[in-house]
């Protein structure tokens, strides 16, 4: 998010009457939830086929030879078996999850900024330092992980083609059936299986997501100002509400790559935990620590980054569009 687009409403709220402050806070929250949801759905449609391949690469069993040689081979085998639309298997739950995730991220990130202002660490009249923005991103990710784990659990179980004892691939699972089985075998606590992995990935990854986006945006704003030939041009750059579209895209893409690469090992362990057969997820050997040790013993460091390349690749357009859609909606369709 562009600090200029978020600081002005807050600054106005600081000097407004109490009833207008409440109205402004509610309006901002509604914008975060609605526009974040729309941006998340757009991003999910772009990235989902790549996410399916990533989960299948991550969840290959320890005791068997690797089924896929790499992302391209996984794409080829998946399309041959199910067609291209098979790569969108189980997208209904992730669409809901994407809406929840992104609306939650932007909502909690704004609350994180408000908390920093309230602490007296910074004033609303000036943009927050980059270090503070990395902190608000981590806070946002930690809170969002609680919402995201159940959705990703259902998604992962649907994405991975399961086989019966004689090697026959069974029919794809449906979200309702997965939810029912998880509840029957593990109760409500079963929906947060893999929570530690999600927490590590989201808190660290979202610090990088928001922090990298703001860092690159700040670089572009300073670069645009230095590149201006006259004082008049520099004033236009300072007064601009948003960066040029291509610079917004680069900042968003950088954020996505940082998010996915830096904490990918935690996501790998989480995916392996969440793709175990229903009824076995609570087994002692499937704790985060034991699954980490098992993967290290099987494949070493390389195993933790299985599927990383395709994940980083998918994040370039997806994250760019998420920020562009969100910032664009905030700019052109502000709620009064």
C-alpha positions as YAML, in Angstrom:
chain: A
units: angstrom
residues:
- id: 1
  name: UNK
  ca: [0.00, 0.00, 0.00]
- id: 2
  name: UNK
  ca: [1.11, 3.54, -0.69]
- id: 3
  name: UNK
  ca: [1.57, 5.38, 2.61]
- id: 4
  name: UNK
  ca: [0.13, 8.51, 1.02]
- id: 5
  name: UNK
  ca: [-3.10, 6.70, 0.30]
- id: 6
  name: UNK
  ca: [-3.48, 5.47, 3.87]
- id: 7
  name: UNK
  ca: [-2.10, 8.24, 6.01]
- id: 8
  name: UNK
  ca: [-4.39, 11.06, 4.86]
- id: 9
  name: UNK
  ca: [-7.66, 9.48, 6.08]
- id: 10
  name: UNK
  ca: [-6.03, 8.71, 9.41]
- id: 11
  name: UNK
  ca: [-4.70, 12.25, 9.71]
- id: 12
  name: UNK
  ca: [-8.15, 13.64, 9.04]
- id: 13
  name: UNK
  ca: [-9.60, 11.28, 11.62]
- id: 14
  name: UNK
  ca: [-7.19, 12.58, 14.24]
- id: 15
  name: UNK
  ca: [-8.73, 16.07, 14.09]
- id: 16
  name: UNK
  ca: [-12.34, 15.13, 13.38]
- id: 17
  name: UNK
  ca: [-15.16, 15.08, 15.97]
- id: 18
  name: UNK
  ca: [-15.64, 11.80, 17.84]
- id: 19
  name: UNK
  ca: [-18.68, 10.65, 15.79]
- id: 20
  name: UNK
  ca: [-16.76, 11.28, 12.55]
- id: 21
  name: UNK
  ca: [-13.75, 9.39, 13.90]
- id: 22
  name: UNK
  ca: [-15.88, 6.29, 14.43]
- id: 23
  name: UNK
  ca: [-17.42, 6.64, 11.01]
- id: 24
  name: UNK
  ca: [-14.00, 6.98, 9.38]
- id: 25
  name: UNK
  ca: [-12.65, 3.95, 11.20]
- id: 26
  name: UNK
  ca: [-15.63, 1.85, 10.16]
- id: 27
  name: UNK
  ca: [-15.37, 3.05, 6.56]
- id: 28
  name: UNK
  ca: [-11.68, 2.19, 6.40]
- id: 29
  name: UNK
  ca: [-12.36, -1.25, 7.86]
- id: 30
  name: UNK
  ca: [-15.11, -1.92, 5.31]
- id: 31
  name: UNK
  ca: [-12.78, -0.84, 2.50]
- id: 32
  name: UNK
  ca: [-10.03, -3.14, 3.76]
- id: 33
  name: UNK
  ca: [-12.40, -6.11, 3.92]
- id: 34
  name: UNK
  ca: [-14.25, -5.51, 0.64]
- id: 35
  name: UNK
  ca: [-11.38, -4.36, -1.55]
- id: 36
  name: UNK
  ca: [-8.96, -6.84, 0.00]
- id: 37
  name: UNK
  ca: [-11.42, -9.64, -0.76]
- id: 38
  name: UNK
  ca: [-11.77, -8.60, -4.41]
- id: 39
  name: UNK
  ca: [-8.01, -8.32, -4.83]
- id: 40
  name: UNK
  ca: [-7.51, -11.73, -3.21]
- id: 41
  name: UNK
  ca: [-9.99, -13.45, -5.54]
- id: 42
  name: UNK
  ca: [-8.29, -11.94, -8.62]
- id: 43
  name: UNK
  ca: [-4.88, -13.06, -7.39]
- id: 44
  name: UNK
  ca: [-6.11, -16.58, -6.56]
- id: 45
  name: UNK
  ca: [-7.45, -17.21, -10.07]
- id: 46
  name: UNK
  ca: [-4.06, -16.23, -11.48]
- id: 47
  name: UNK
  ca: [-1.96, -18.36, -9.14]
- id: 48
  name: UNK
  ca: [-4.08, -21.42, -8.41]
- id: 49
  name: UNK
  ca: [-2.78, -23.81, -11.12]
- id: 50
  name: UNK
  ca: [0.76, -23.09, -9.94]
- id: 51
  name: UNK
  ca: [-0.29, -23.61, -6.33]
- id: 52
  name: UNK
  ca: [-1.74, -27.04, -7.19]
- id: 53
  name: UNK
  ca: [1.57, -28.08, -8.73]
- id: 54
  name: UNK
  ca: [3.48, -26.68, -5.76]
- id: 55
  name: UNK
  ca: [1.43, -28.70, -3.25]
- id: 56
  name: UNK
  ca: [1.82, -31.90, -5.29]
- id: 57
  name: UNK
  ca: [5.59, -31.42, -5.46]
- id: 58
  name: UNK
  ca: [5.82, -30.69, -1.73]
- id: 59
  name: UNK
  ca: [3.69, -33.61, -0.58]
- id: 60
  name: UNK
  ca: [5.40, -36.52, -2.34]
- id: 61
  name: UNK
  ca: [5.74, -39.36, 0.21]
- id: 62
  name: UNK
  ca: [9.05, -40.24, 1.85]
- id: 63
  name: UNK
  ca: [8.89, -43.98, 1.34]
- id: 64
  name: UNK
  ca: [8.30, -43.93, -2.45]
- id: 65
  name: UNK
  ca: [10.34, -42.73, -5.47]
- id: 66
  name: UNK
  ca: [9.47, -39.17, -6.47]
- id: 67
  name: UNK
  ca: [6.44, -39.15, -8.75]
- id: 68
  name: UNK
  ca: [7.34, -35.84, -10.39]
- id: 69
  name: UNK
  ca: [10.74, -34.86, -11.77]
- id: 70
  name: UNK
  ca: [9.97, -31.18, -11.42]
- id: 71
  name: UNK
  ca: [7.31, -28.49, -12.02]
- id: 72
  name: UNK
  ca: [7.09, -29.01, -15.79]
- id: 73
  name: UNK
  ca: [6.72, -32.78, -15.37]
- id: 74
  name: UNK
  ca: [4.08, -32.24, -12.69]
- id: 75
  name: UNK
  ca: [2.15, -29.92, -14.99]
- id: 76
  name: UNK
  ca: [2.39, -32.48, -17.80]
- id: 77
  name: UNK
  ca: [1.24, -35.42, -15.68]
- id: 78
  name: UNK
  ca: [-1.55, -33.42, -14.04]
- id: 79
  name: UNK
  ca: [-2.97, -32.17, -17.34]
- id: 80
  name: UNK
  ca: [-2.71, -35.65, -18.86]
- id: 81
  name: UNK
  ca: [-4.61, -37.16, -15.94]
- id: 82
  name: UNK
  ca: [-7.26, -34.51, -15.28]
- id: 83
  name: UNK
  ca: [-7.07, -31.92, -18.06]
- id: 84
  name: UNK
  ca: [-6.20, -28.27, -17.49]
- id: 85
  name: UNK
  ca: [-9.29, -27.67, -15.37]
- id: 86
  name: UNK
  ca: [-8.01, -30.36, -13.00]
- id: 87
  name: UNK
  ca: [-5.39, -27.84, -11.89]
- id: 88
  name: UNK
  ca: [-8.29, -25.80, -10.49]
- id: 89
  name: UNK
  ca: [-9.54, -28.71, -8.40]
- id: 90
  name: UNK
  ca: [-10.75, -27.49, -5.02]
- id: 91
  name: UNK
  ca: [-10.61, -23.80, -5.89]
- id: 92
  name: UNK
  ca: [-13.90, -22.99, -4.14]
- id: 93
  name: UNK
  ca: [-12.38, -23.19, -0.65]
- id: 94
  name: UNK
  ca: [-9.24, -21.25, -1.65]
- id: 95
  name: UNK
  ca: [-11.35, -18.48, -3.22]
- id: 96
  name: UNK
  ca: [-13.05, -18.04, 0.12]
- id: 97
  name: UNK
  ca: [-9.65, -18.32, 1.77]
- id: 98
  name: UNK
  ca: [-8.12, -15.72, -0.57]
- id: 99
  name: UNK
  ca: [-10.90, -13.28, 0.20]
- id: 100
  name: UNK
  ca: [-10.51, -13.91, 3.93]
- id: 101
  name: UNK
  ca: [-6.72, -13.83, 3.79]
- id: 102
  name: UNK
  ca: [-6.27, -10.59, 1.90]
- id: 103
  name: UNK
  ca: [-9.07, -8.71, 3.63]
- id: 104
  name: UNK
  ca: [-7.63, -9.88, 6.96]
- id: 105
  name: UNK
  ca: [-4.08, -8.89, 5.96]
- id: 106
  name: UNK
  ca: [-5.01, -5.35, 4.98]
- id: 107
  name: UNK
  ca: [-7.36, -4.99, 7.95]
- id: 108
  name: UNK
  ca: [-4.85, -6.12, 10.58]
- id: 109
  name: UNK
  ca: [-2.00, -4.23, 8.93]
- id: 110
  name: UNK
  ca: [-4.02, -1.03, 9.29]
- id: 111
  name: UNK
  ca: [-4.71, -1.83, 12.95]
- id: 112
  name: UNK
  ca: [-0.99, -2.42, 13.42]
- id: 113
  name: UNK
  ca: [-0.27, 1.05, 12.08]
- id: 114
  name: UNK
  ca: [-2.94, 2.53, 14.34]
- id: 115
  name: UNK
  ca: [-1.36, 0.81, 17.35]
- id: 116
  name: UNK
  ca: [2.05, 2.30, 16.50]
- id: 117
  name: UNK
  ca: [0.54, 5.75, 16.24]
- id: 118
  name: UNK
  ca: [-1.28, 5.27, 19.54]
- id: 119
  name: UNK
  ca: [1.98, 4.23, 21.23]
- id: 120
  name: UNK
  ca: [3.54, 7.58, 20.34]
- id: 121
  name: UNK
  ca: [6.35, 5.94, 18.33]
- id: 122
  name: UNK
  ca: [5.35, 7.98, 15.28]
- id: 123
  name: UNK
  ca: [2.90, 10.73, 14.35]
- id: 124
  name: UNK
  ca: [0.17, 10.48, 11.75]
- id: 125
  name: UNK
  ca: [1.49, 13.48, 9.84]
- id: 126
  name: UNK
  ca: [4.58, 11.57, 8.65]
- id: 127
  name: UNK
  ca: [4.93, 8.18, 6.90]
- id: 128
  name: UNK
  ca: [5.97, 5.37, 9.20]
- id: 129
  name: UNK
  ca: [9.62, 4.25, 9.00]
- id: 130
  name: UNK
  ca: [10.21, 1.09, 7.02]
- id: 131
  name: UNK
  ca: [11.15, -0.86, 10.15]
- id: 132
  name: UNK
  ca: [7.69, -0.17, 11.58]
- id: 133
  name: UNK
  ca: [6.02, -1.28, 8.35]
- id: 134
  name: UNK
  ca: [7.84, -4.61, 8.49]
- id: 135
  name: UNK
  ca: [6.55, -4.98, 12.06]
- id: 136
  name: UNK
  ca: [2.94, -4.23, 11.09]
- id: 137
  name: UNK
  ca: [3.26, -6.80, 8.30]
- id: 138
  name: UNK
  ca: [4.42, -9.46, 10.77]
- id: 139
  name: UNK
  ca: [1.52, -8.63, 13.11]
- id: 140
  name: UNK
  ca: [-0.94, -8.82, 10.24]
- id: 141
  name: UNK
  ca: [0.40, -12.20, 9.11]
- id: 142
  name: UNK
  ca: [0.30, -13.68, 12.60]
- id: 143
  name: UNK
  ca: [-3.35, -12.73, 13.06]
- id: 144
  name: UNK
  ca: [-4.29, -13.90, 9.56]
- id: 145
  name: UNK
  ca: [-2.69, -17.32, 10.08]
- id: 146
  name: UNK
  ca: [-5.51, -18.22, 12.47]
- id: 147
  name: UNK
  ca: [-8.03, -17.69, 9.68]
- id: 148
  name: UNK
  ca: [-5.93, -19.27, 6.96]
- id: 149
  name: UNK
  ca: [-4.92, -22.63, 8.44]
- id: 150
  name: UNK
  ca: [-8.36, -24.33, 8.23]
- id: 151
  name: UNK
  ca: [-8.89, -23.13, 4.66]
- id: 152
  name: UNK
  ca: [-5.46, -24.33, 3.53]
- id: 153
  name: UNK
  ca: [-5.98, -27.66, 5.28]
- id: 154
  name: UNK
  ca: [-9.09, -28.36, 3.19]
- id: 155
  name: UNK
  ca: [-7.42, -27.03, 0.03]
- id: 156
  name: UNK
  ca: [-4.32, -29.19, 0.38]
- id: 157
  name: UNK
  ca: [-6.31, -32.38, 0.94]
- id: 158
  name: UNK
  ca: [-8.33, -31.73, -2.22]
- id: 159
  name: UNK
  ca: [-5.37, -30.76, -4.40]
- id: 160
  name: UNK
  ca: [-3.36, -33.94, -3.90]
- id: 161
  name: UNK
  ca: [-4.65, -36.97, -5.87]
- id: 162
  name: UNK
  ca: [-5.04, -39.82, -3.37]
- id: 163
  name: UNK
  ca: [-4.68, -43.49, -4.22]
- id: 164
  name: UNK
  ca: [-6.30, -46.55, -2.74]
- id: 165
  name: UNK
  ca: [-4.29, -49.50, -1.48]
- id: 166
  name: UNK
  ca: [-4.15, -51.09, -4.96]
- id: 167
  name: UNK
  ca: [-2.87, -47.89, -6.56]
- id: 168
  name: UNK
  ca: [-6.15, -46.74, -8.11]
- id: 169
  name: UNK
  ca: [-6.71, -42.99, -8.02]
- id: 170
  name: UNK
  ca: [-9.95, -42.26, -6.22]
- id: 171
  name: UNK
  ca: [-12.45, -39.59, -7.17]
- id: 172
  name: UNK
  ca: [-11.54, -36.02, -6.15]
- id: 173
  name: UNK
  ca: [-12.65, -35.03, -2.67]
- id: 174
  name: UNK
  ca: [-15.26, -32.32, -2.15]
- id: 175
  name: UNK
  ca: [-14.82, -29.54, 0.42]
- id: 176
  name: UNK
  ca: [-17.91, -30.59, 2.39]
- id: 177
  name: UNK
  ca: [-16.70, -34.20, 2.61]
- id: 178
  name: UNK
  ca: [-13.24, -33.12, 3.78]
- id: 179
  name: UNK
  ca: [-14.68, -30.82, 6.44]
- id: 180
  name: UNK
  ca: [-16.99, -33.58, 7.68]
- id: 181
  name: UNK
  ca: [-14.16, -36.13, 7.94]
- id: 182
  name: UNK
  ca: [-11.85, -33.72, 9.76]
- id: 183
  name: UNK
  ca: [-14.58, -32.95, 12.28]
- id: 184
  name: UNK
  ca: [-15.40, -36.65, 12.76]
- id: 185
  name: UNK
  ca: [-11.79, -37.73, 13.34]
- id: 186
  name: UNK
  ca: [-10.27, -34.76, 15.18]
- id: 187
  name: UNK
  ca: [-13.00, -32.34, 16.16]
- id: 188
  name: UNK
  ca: [-12.63, -28.57, 15.86]
- id: 189
  name: UNK
  ca: [-8.94, -28.64, 16.84]
- id: 190
  name: UNK
  ca: [-8.18, -30.74, 13.77]
- id: 191
  name: UNK
  ca: [-8.85, -27.76, 11.50]
- id: 192
  name: UNK
  ca: [-5.74, -26.04, 12.85]
- id: 193
  name: UNK
  ca: [-3.40, -28.94, 12.07]
- id: 194
  name: UNK
  ca: [-0.28, -27.28, 10.62]
- id: 195
  name: UNK
  ca: [-0.92, -23.98, 12.41]
- id: 196
  name: UNK
  ca: [2.72, -23.54, 13.47]
- id: 197
  name: UNK
  ca: [3.90, -23.76, 9.86]
- id: 198
  name: UNK
  ca: [1.25, -21.27, 8.75]
- id: 199
  name: UNK
  ca: [2.17, -18.93, 11.61]
- id: 200
  name: UNK
  ca: [5.87, -18.95, 10.72]
- id: 201
  name: UNK
  ca: [5.17, -18.51, 7.02]
- id: 202
  name: UNK
  ca: [2.57, -15.76, 7.45]
- id: 203
  name: UNK
  ca: [4.23, -13.68, 10.17]
- id: 204
  name: UNK
  ca: [7.64, -13.74, 8.52]
- id: 205
  name: UNK
  ca: [6.30, -13.76, 4.98]
- id: 206
  name: UNK
  ca: [3.88, -10.88, 5.50]
- id: 207
  name: UNK
  ca: [6.59, -8.80, 7.15]
- id: 208
  name: UNK
  ca: [8.50, -9.29, 3.90]
- id: 209
  name: UNK
  ca: [5.35, -8.82, 1.78]
- id: 210
  name: UNK
  ca: [4.33, -5.43, 3.15]
- id: 211
  name: UNK
  ca: [7.90, -4.39, 3.97]
- id: 212
  name: UNK
  ca: [9.31, -5.19, 0.53]
- id: 213
  name: UNK
  ca: [6.42, -3.48, -1.21]
- id: 214
  name: UNK
  ca: [6.91, -0.32, 0.83]
- id: 215
  name: UNK
  ca: [10.71, -0.44, 0.45]
- id: 216
  name: UNK
  ca: [10.53, -0.69, -3.33]
- id: 217
  name: UNK
  ca: [7.77, 1.95, -3.47]
- id: 218
  name: UNK
  ca: [9.93, 4.33, -1.43]
- id: 219
  name: UNK
  ca: [12.86, 3.70, -3.80]
- id: 220
  name: UNK
  ca: [10.70, 4.53, -6.82]
- id: 221
  name: UNK
  ca: [9.31, 7.69, -5.23]
- id: 222
  name: UNK
  ca: [12.82, 8.94, -4.48]
- id: 223
  name: UNK
  ca: [14.06, 7.87, -7.91]
- id: 224
  name: UNK
  ca: [11.18, 9.65, -9.64]
- id: 225
  name: UNK
  ca: [11.95, 12.82, -7.69]
- id: 226
  name: UNK
  ca: [15.66, 12.68, -8.53]
- id: 227
  name: UNK
  ca: [14.85, 12.05, -12.20]
- id: 228
  name: UNK
  ca: [12.65, 15.14, -12.47]
- id: 229
  name: UNK
  ca: [14.34, 17.83, -14.55]
- id: 230
  name: UNK
  ca: [12.68, 20.90, -13.07]
- id: 231
  name: UNK
  ca: [11.34, 21.95, -9.71]
- id: 232
  name: UNK
  ca: [7.84, 21.95, -11.16]
- id: 233
  name: UNK
  ca: [8.19, 18.31, -12.19]
- id: 234
  name: UNK
  ca: [9.51, 17.43, -8.72]
- id: 235
  name: UNK
  ca: [6.48, 19.05, -7.12]
- id: 236
  name: UNK
  ca: [4.20, 16.97, -9.34]
- id: 237
  name: UNK
  ca: [6.04, 13.82, -8.27]
- id: 238
  name: UNK
  ca: [5.67, 14.71, -4.58]
- id: 239
  name: UNK
  ca: [1.99, 15.52, -4.99]
- id: 240
  name: UNK
  ca: [1.15, 12.34, -6.94]
- id: 241
  name: UNK
  ca: [-1.35, 10.06, -5.21]
- id: 242
  name: UNK
  ca: [0.24, 6.88, -6.57]
- id: 243
  name: UNK
  ca: [3.24, 5.58, -8.45]
- id: 244
  name: UNK
  ca: [3.02, 4.89, -12.18]
- id: 245
  name: UNK
  ca: [1.31, 1.57, -12.92]
- id: 246
  name: UNK
  ca: [4.46, -0.29, -13.94]
- id: 247
  name: UNK
  ca: [6.23, 0.76, -10.74]
- id: 248
  name: UNK
  ca: [3.26, -0.42, -8.67]
- id: 249
  name: UNK
  ca: [3.49, -3.77, -10.48]
- id: 250
  name: UNK
  ca: [7.22, -4.10, -9.80]
- id: 251
  name: UNK
  ca: [6.75, -3.25, -6.11]
- id: 252
  name: UNK
  ca: [3.92, -5.78, -5.79]
- id: 253
  name: UNK
  ca: [5.83, -8.48, -7.66]
- id: 254
  name: UNK
  ca: [8.89, -7.95, -5.43]
- id: 255
  name: UNK
  ca: [6.68, -8.30, -2.38]
- id: 256
  name: UNK
  ca: [5.30, -11.62, -3.65]
- id: 257
  name: UNK
  ca: [8.73, -13.06, -4.38]
- id: 258
  name: UNK
  ca: [10.02, -12.04, -0.95]
- id: 259
  name: UNK
  ca: [7.01, -13.54, 0.81]
- id: 260
  name: UNK
  ca: [7.25, -16.89, -0.93]
- id: 261
  name: UNK
  ca: [11.02, -17.44, -0.98]
- id: 262
  name: UNK
  ca: [12.11, -16.42, 2.50]
- id: 263
  name: UNK
  ca: [9.83, -18.74, 4.49]
- id: 264
  name: UNK
  ca: [9.17, -21.46, 1.94]
- id: 265
  name: UNK
  ca: [10.56, -24.31, 4.13]
- id: 266
  name: UNK
  ca: [7.83, -23.69, 6.74]
- id: 267
  name: UNK
  ca: [5.22, -23.90, 4.00]
- id: 268
  name: UNK
  ca: [6.69, -27.19, 2.75]
- id: 269
  name: UNK
  ca: [6.45, -28.79, 6.18]
- id: 270
  name: UNK
  ca: [2.93, -27.45, 6.62]
- id: 271
  name: UNK
  ca: [1.81, -28.88, 3.26]
- id: 272
  name: UNK
  ca: [3.24, -32.30, 4.11]
- id: 273
  name: UNK
  ca: [1.38, -32.29, 7.42]
- id: 274
  name: UNK
  ca: [-1.88, -31.17, 5.84]
- id: 275
  name: UNK
  ca: [-1.85, -33.70, 2.99]
- id: 276
  name: UNK
  ca: [-1.70, -36.78, 5.20]
- id: 277
  name: UNK
  ca: [-4.83, -38.97, 4.93]
- id: 278
  name: UNK
  ca: [-7.73, -37.82, 7.04]
- id: 279
  name: UNK
  ca: [-7.72, -39.69, 10.31]
- id: 280
  name: UNK
  ca: [-3.92, -39.83, 10.43]
- id: 281
  name: UNK
  ca: [-3.23, -36.08, 10.73]
- id: 282
  name: UNK
  ca: [-3.07, -36.18, 14.51]
- id: 283
  name: UNK
  ca: [-0.48, -38.98, 14.63]
- id: 284
  name: UNK
  ca: [2.55, -38.08, 16.77]
- id: 285
  name: UNK
  ca: [4.98, -38.35, 13.86]
- id: 286
  name: UNK
  ca: [3.15, -35.55, 12.06]
- id: 287
  name: UNK
  ca: [4.08, -32.76, 14.44]
- id: 288
  name: UNK
  ca: [5.94, -29.83, 12.87]
- id: 289
  name: UNK
  ca: [9.26, -30.76, 14.47]
- id: 290
  name: UNK
  ca: [9.10, -34.44, 13.55]
- id: 291
  name: UNK
  ca: [7.96, -33.73, 10.00]
- id: 292
  name: UNK
  ca: [10.87, -31.28, 9.64]
- id: 293
  name: UNK
  ca: [13.33, -33.92, 10.86]
- id: 294
  name: UNK
  ca: [11.87, -36.56, 8.54]
- id: 295
  name: UNK
  ca: [12.14, -34.32, 5.50]
- id: 296
  name: UNK
  ca: [15.71, -33.31, 6.37]
- id: 297
  name: UNK
  ca: [16.67, -36.97, 6.70]
- id: 298
  name: UNK
  ca: [15.02, -37.83, 3.39]
- id: 299
  name: UNK
  ca: [16.16, -34.98, 1.14]
- id: 300
  name: UNK
  ca: [18.24, -32.47, 3.09]
- id: 301
  name: UNK
  ca: [17.91, -28.74, 2.49]
- id: 302
  name: UNK
  ca: [16.86, -29.29, -1.11]
- id: 303
  name: UNK
  ca: [13.71, -31.06, 0.02]
- id: 304
  name: UNK
  ca: [12.47, -27.97, 1.85]
- id: 305
  name: UNK
  ca: [12.57, -25.96, -1.37]
- id: 306
  name: UNK
  ca: [10.78, -28.50, -3.55]
- id: 307
  name: UNK
  ca: [8.34, -26.48, -5.66]
- id: 308
  name: UNK
  ca: [9.88, -23.15, -4.61]
- id: 309
  name: UNK
  ca: [10.71, -22.00, -8.14]
- id: 310
  name: UNK
  ca: [7.18, -22.32, -9.44]
- id: 311
  name: UNK
  ca: [5.80, -20.72, -6.28]
- id: 312
  name: UNK
  ca: [8.01, -17.65, -6.65]
- id: 313
  name: UNK
  ca: [7.12, -17.51, -10.35]
- id: 314
  name: UNK
  ca: [3.38, -17.55, -9.69]
- id: 315
  name: UNK
  ca: [3.73, -14.80, -7.09]
- id: 316
  name: UNK
  ca: [5.01, -12.26, -9.63]
- id: 317
  name: UNK
  ca: [1.69, -11.62, -11.44]
- id: 318
  name: UNK
  ca: [-0.49, -12.61, -8.51]
- id: 319
  name: UNK
  ca: [1.00, -10.25, -5.92]
- id: 320
  name: UNK
  ca: [1.37, -7.45, -8.45]
- id: 321
  name: UNK
  ca: [-2.34, -7.66, -9.29]
- id: 322
  name: UNK
  ca: [-3.39, -7.92, -5.63]
- id: 323
  name: UNK
  ca: [-1.72, -4.63, -4.73]
- id: 324
  name: UNK
  ca: [-2.72, -2.92, -7.98]
- id: 325
  name: UNK
  ca: [-6.37, -3.92, -7.60]
- id: 326
  name: UNK
  ca: [-6.48, -3.01, -3.90]
- id: 327
  name: UNK
  ca: [-4.73, 0.35, -4.30]
- id: 328
  name: UNK
  ca: [-6.75, 1.11, -7.44]
- id: 329
  name: UNK
  ca: [-10.07, 0.44, -5.71]
- id: 330
  name: UNK
  ca: [-9.02, 2.53, -2.72]
- id: 331
  name: UNK
  ca: [-8.04, 5.41, -5.00]
- id: 332
  name: UNK
  ca: [-10.88, 5.44, -7.53]
- id: 333
  name: UNK
  ca: [-13.76, 4.08, -5.43]
- id: 334
  name: UNK
  ca: [-13.31, 5.54, -1.94]
- id: 335
  name: UNK
  ca: [-16.21, 5.00, 0.43]
- id: 336
  name: UNK
  ca: [-17.70, 8.13, 1.94]
...
